[in-house]
């Protein structure tokens, strides 16, 4: 085996490992999420109408990141349609 062949094999294994780890994180995060696209999510900043869900990992914590339209009183968006993001780990407890 040449050095080039070895490096190619290592690169293939690393890519496969990264993909498998991402799928595991995604499965874990979404299995613990009760919100779907179209739901309203509330955190310490305010409320949003969820348009997109992503996996987010920060400081070893895996959570769901929501992207959507910021809502004002009466669950309406403002005239500008301001968008923001929120994290499941910051869910406002009622």
Secondary structure, DSSP 8 states (H G I E B T S, - for coil): --HHHHHHHHHHHHHHHHHHHHHHHHHHHHHT----TT-EEEBSS-EEEEEEEEEEEETTEEEEEEEEEEEEGGGEE-TT--EEEEEGGGB---
